Amino acid sequence: MVETRKLPCGENQIAIDLIVRHVNRELQKRGVKVRNELVNRLGVMCDLPMPNTFYLIEQTAQIKYLHTIIRNRLTGRDEFIFYSKRLMRVLIEYALSLLPFEDVSVETPQGLFYKGKKHVYANVCGVSVVRAGECLEPALIEIYKDAKIGKILIQTNQLTGEPELHFLRLPRDISDTYVFILDATIATGAAALMAIRVLLDHNVPEDKIALLSLLVSKQ
């Protein structure tokens, strides 16, 4: 448990004012009106094709079967959890298959050599958007046992409608990992966009960030 401590109050009001002004200036420069930005772009984006970085799991009969069960209001709690976990594992496996691979040769117990593949990035980190994204953590750890886990809590300001960062815990070496942002469902995408910006601020390259979700829908 981390003990919270209160920082001593500063007496140099001029220095405090300069710091506050600097923070506000940087926020304005970077843009904090996430929700307004999404609304303004909605009409334009709807007419554009999906980017080549968007991947949708093939909608096989099996995938639709799993979705049918978890989206049925008559499904019981135990069934919902069981089939949701199945779908989460499919999602994680699919996401891992999109990572870059390189050739590797290994020796079998029989002394033969097998030409296979290995991940280019050995370090994978899952950053769950609390709380919905936390349900995807067990599936990631079960499939990629060495995966690191981070958490980010983003809540909507009731007055402005803008997402606000309330809590953040990331691995120290996150800039050296391939990051999966975990969020079970996405509506406006405002929280996801802020999560991406936070990772960029922590020097995670944009091409090493992937957003994973079970269900995406316009709100």
Secondary structure, 3 states (H helix, E strand, C coil): CCCCCCCCCCCCHHHHHHHHHHHHHHHHHHCCCHHHHHHHHHHHHHCCCCCCCCCCCCCCHHHHHHHHHHCCCCCCHHHHHHHHHHHHHHHHHHHHHCCCEEEEEEECCCCCEEEEEEECCCCEEEEEEECHHHHHHHHHHHHCCCCEEEEEEEEECCCCCCEEEEEEECCCCHHHCEEEEECCEECCCHHHHHHHHHHHHCCCCHHHEEEECCEECCC
